[in-house]
Amino acid sequence: MKQIVVWPGTVLEENQHQDFRNWVKKELGGEVGTIEQVTTLPTPGEPGTGGRKDIFFTVVEGTNMSAFAVKRMGVGMRWWEDVLGNGDEDIYPESIKEKYVASW
C-alpha cells in the first residue's frame, strides 16, 4: 500500500524532485514515489483565499511508516486521509480529488 502525503504551502519545481526525494530519505526516512504540485482553490465562503501551492506525494512500501509518521509532523506534512477527514478536500480541484481518492 502506498501512503499519500500532502505538504501544504510548499513549492517544488520539476528540477527539484530528486533533491526532494533525497531530503525525505535522509531527514524523514521515507522513500518518495510520485510527486505532484497542486494549486489550491478558494476556501468556500472565505474570499481572498486559494492559490497556495501544495505538494502531493506518495511514500512507498519499504518505508518505516511509524518513524516517518512522527517526523513528517514536524515539517507540517499531512496524510491525505486526514485532509479528507477534516473536510479540507474542498480546496483541491475535482480532478485531484478524483485521482487521489481513487488511490486511497
C-alpha positions in Angstrom: 0.0 0.0 0.0 1.3 3.5 -0.8 0.6 6.4 1.6 -0.4 9.7 0.1 1.0 12.8 1.8 0.2 16.5 1.4 2.7 19.2 2.3 0.8 22.5 2.3 2.4 25.7 1.3 5.4 24.1 -0.3 6.7 25.0 -3.8 8.8 22.4 -5.6 10.0 22.8 -9.2 10.3 19.9 -11.5 14.1 20.0 -11.4 14.0 19.7 -7.6 12.2 16.3 -7.4 15.3 14.3 -6.9 16.7 16.6 -4.3 13.3 16.4 -2.5 13.4 12.6 -2.7 16.9 12.6 -1.2 15.9 15.0 1.5 12.9 13.0 2.6 15.0 9.8 2.7 17.8 11.4 4.7 15.7 13.6 7.1 12.4 11.7 7.4 13.4 8.1 6.5 10.9 7.9 3.7 11.1 6.7 0.1 9.1 9.1 -2.2 7.3 7.9 -5.3 5.1 10.2 -7.4 5.3 13.9 -6.7 2.7 16.5 -7.9 2.4 20.2 -7.3 -1.2 21.4 -6.7 -2.6 24.9 -6.5 -5.5 25.2 -4.0 -8.9 26.7 -4.8 -10.5 29.3 -2.6 -11.9 28.0 0.7 -15.7 28.0 0.4 -17.1 31.2 2.0 -13.7 32.8 2.5 -12.9 35.4 -0.2 -9.3 36.0 -1.0 -8.1 32.5 -0.2 -6.7 29.9 -2.6 -3.7 29.9 -4.8 -1.4 28.2 -2.3 1.0 25.6 -3.7 0.8 22.2 -2.0 2.9 19.1 -2.8 1.2 15.7 -3.1 3.5 12.7 -3.0 3.4 9.0 -2.2 5.6 7.3 0.3 6.3 3.8 -1.0 6.5 0.4 0.6 9.6 -0.3 2.5 9.5 2.9 4.4 9.3 2.6 8.2 5.9 4.4 8.4 5.9 4.7 12.2 9.1 6.7 12.1 8.1 8.7 9.1 4.7 9.5 10.6 6.3 11.2 13.6 9.0 13.0 11.7 6.7 14.4 8.9 4.5 16.2 11.5 7.5 18.3 12.5 7.5 19.9 9.0 3.8 20.1 8.6 3.1 17.2 6.2 -0.4 15.7 6.4 -1.8 12.3 5.5 -4.3 12.6 2.6 -6.9 10.8 4.7 -6.6 13.4 7.4 -7.1 16.2 4.8 -10.3 14.4 3.7 -11.4 13.6 7.3 -11.1 17.2 8.4 -13.2 18.4 5.5 -10.4 20.2 3.7 -10.8 18.5 0.4 -12.9 21.4 -1.0 -9.8 23.5 -1.6 -8.5 21.0 -4.2 -9.6 20.7 -7.8 -12.1 17.9 -8.6 -9.5 16.2 -10.8 -7.1 16.0 -7.8 -9.8 14.6 -5.5 -10.8 12.0 -8.1 -7.2 11.0 -8.7 -6.2 10.7 -5.1 -9.4 9.4 -3.6 -9.2 6.6 -6.0 -5.6 5.9 -4.9 -6.5 6.0 -1.2 
